[in-house]
Every structure is written in C-alpha cells, then in structure tokens.
Amino acid sequence: MIKKIIYILGQNHRNPTLKTNYEFLKKSEKWPLEKLEEYQLKKLQKLLNTAYNHSEFYRLKYDELKVDINDIKSLEDLKKIPVTTKNDLINFTDKIQTNLKFKKTFLATTSGSSGESLRFFRDEHADSFNRASIERGYSWFGIKPWERNGYFWGFNFSASKQIKNKFLDFLQNRFRIFSYEEKALKSFIKKSKKAKYIHGYSSMIYHTAVLINKLNLSKPKNIKLIKGTSEKVFDSYKPEIKKAFGIDIISEYGATESGIIAFECKNGNMHLNMEGVVVEQVDDEILVTNLQMLSFPIIRYKLGDYISLAPRDKKCSCGKEHLILEEVTGRIGENVYGFKNTYPSLYFYYIFKNLSKKEGVFLNYQVIQNKEGNLVFLIEGKINIDVEKKLINEIVKYFKKDINFEIKQQSNFVYNKGKLKNFISKINE
C-alpha cells in the first residue's frame, strides 16, 4: 500500500492530468473503429489549426506550398499535408515549437542512429497522455504501475545521473540493470522473484533468459508481463524468454517524438494507439502524427521505420477495434555497400526472417561492414554445417557475387550504450 501511495503522490505532482487521460483511454478502448476515427479527425483538425497559427515553421511551410488546413475534412485528406523529417525537427526546433503558454512542460531529448540530438519541450498533457497510454497497455495484463518491476536499461550514467535514477526508481518501485556481466544478471534475476513485470531492452531480457536457462536458475514465478521496448523483439528471442519466465514477451512501439504508437495485447496483436497517433503506411514506410502534443507539433513525421499495417477488416479476438500494426520490419536509410551496387540494410531482416519462416532456424545475429564489398556476419552460438549452408544460400540470394562475406560463430555482439543494433556500418563514420 505504501508503494501505491508514493507512486500516486509522485504522479499527481509530476503529471496532474494522467489520471483523467487514463480514464478516457479505458473508455475509448471499447469504442468501435468508426468512433475512434471520428475522434482522430477532430483532434487532427485542432492540431493543424494550432500548428498553423502558433508554429512559425508550419505556417511558413504551408503558405509556401499553398496548403489550406481547412481542406482537411477526412483522415484521407491528411495526404494533402507535406511530410516532416528528422532533419526538419533538428534544424528548425525553435520554429516548430509553438508560442502557446503551458502550465508545465518537460524537456525531451532523443538521438537517432546518426547521433544527431533533438531537444524539445513537451507539454504536460502530452506527457501524461503518453504515460497513460502505457498504463492502459499494462492494464490489459492486470498490471498496476506501482507494482514491483525490473527495468533493463543498459547504459551506465554518470554518478549524479545514477543518484537521480535511484531516486526515480524508488518512487516507481523499480530496480534496474546496466550490465551484461553474469554477476549483475544473477542479482537482477534474484530481485525479479518479487516483481510483477519486467521491461526494457529486448536484447537484455533475452540474455537474462538465456542465463536462467543455461544455469538452470530458479525461475521468477510472479511475472505477469514482459515488455520489450526500444529494440525489435526478434522471433529468435521468444522461445528462450518463454522457457525462462513462463510467459511470452510482448512489444511496445513508439518514439520520444511520436509517443506510444502501438501496444501488444494478450492475443499477440499490436494495436495502434489511435487516440494518440494517426499512422500512415506510405511505400512501406511509417508516417506518424502525434494528435496530443500541441507544444511541439509532429505531423506526418517520417520516423524512419518500415512497417506493415494489417488490413482494416482484421479483427482481434480481444475485442478492441483499434487498427493493428502487423510488423515493424526494419530501419530506413542504412545502406549496405557492395563492390558495384548499394543495398538496403532491410535485406538482413529478410535473410533471417526467411530462415525462421521457411527453415525453422532462429538465429541471433549482428552484421558489421568495415569496408565496401565486405560483410561480417556475427552469429550468437554455434551452428551446424547444414544451417550454415542455408544461411549462405540466403545471403547469396540477396547480394549475389557483389559482396564477400564471412560468418563468425559464437560471437559477442557490439552494443552502443547498452542498445543492440543488428547492422553496424563503419564506412560513413
């Protein structure tokens, strides 16, 4: 009870509108699809009006392109609005930020794979709505946010940041891990026995599961939810995690700029957070519009992921009619250089996806490119000759003779601030 009181007091101080937003989301999750889209259109029109009248960037851009926001009378009309890129957000941050006055704002910071940092101010309502969206997802699994939880976050901050994080962890009844070392993982596993849920980097959750299974450690029995975020949850992770914890890992998809985009339900479907975002799939790329943030409008934003949306008529047996995100297939813009041609790094996704779907072979991998025409495939664990041949055939299918490659088994992966990237190119560094 004391942990609940501490959490609620902290929540009410930091995010006074969170409770109201959460109550709204619990009601709207029962809405039919048509009502959800009516709500989206209403919020979209308000957002566009705010952006045009209070953001110098959008006003100048729309005037230059002769965009009339009053022409947006349906969600389909959103296509009339120009896209926004990460470079726009970084280069015109101050001009995108609206001149509206808010009682409370929070400084949000993010960095992409290029390392370019974005810093903007998010209004309290948008921040609270985002947190309420996460809490709604937790509620689908019977989780209360103040319950004991473990957090996989693999970057060891400075001493001052660690003190701050320890205080925040105390308020949220949370313990975290920064290291892949066996001693740290064993300590985390021991603490997990009293936890109700664990969340964070999916690769770290996987490695913890591997250790539990390898050493035949006593398994945490009270875990009701395992949530992977910030990284893709690969199919190869799932059997180990299920064996170690007794339940499947689920996915949460979002970004600092966009807020929560989708949350997986108990039936394994990723439901779009339709009350918070509008998602478009254009040439297999995601464009996302944050409907709730008025301090820093995010409109038709090229987030940088390839996605696949399910057909509108696909229904989930959980009863929610929110549209379904079938899959986040990979990152955009990372090129692989052959001797003659250039290829998308998305090829790696298909190579290993084909192995899992067609051959039933699940491999954890990382690909390194140090120079043009050469790739090193790092494979976790040992594989037999038959599996290696199948992998070679898939690689050759996509790159033919334009790339020389080497397969290294039982490899250790390279992590950046605790985060795993499946493709690392050192050509453009």
Buried (B, 14 or more C-beta within 10 A) or exposed (E): EEBEEBBBEBBEEBBBBBBEBBEBBEEBBEBEBEEBBEBBBEBBBEBBBBBBEBBBBBBEBBEEEEBEBEEBEEBEBBBEBBBBBBEBBBEBBEBBBBEEEBEBBBEBEBEBBEEEEBEBBBBBBBBBBBBBBBBBBBBBBEBBBBBBBBBBBBEEEEEEEEEEBEEEBEBBBBBBBBBBEEEEBBBBBEBBEEBBBBBBBBBBBBBBBBBBBEEEBEBBEEBBBBBBBBBBBBBBBBEBBBEBBEBBBBBBBBBEBBBBBBBBBBEEBBBBBBBBBBBBBEEBBBBBBBBBBBBBBBBBBBBBBBBEBBEEEEBBEBEBBBBBBBBBBBBBEBBBBBEEEEBBBBBBBBBBBBBBEEBEBBBBBBBBBEEBBBBBBBBBEEBEEEBBEBBEEBBEEBBEEBBEBEBEBEBEBEBEEBBBBBBBBEEEE
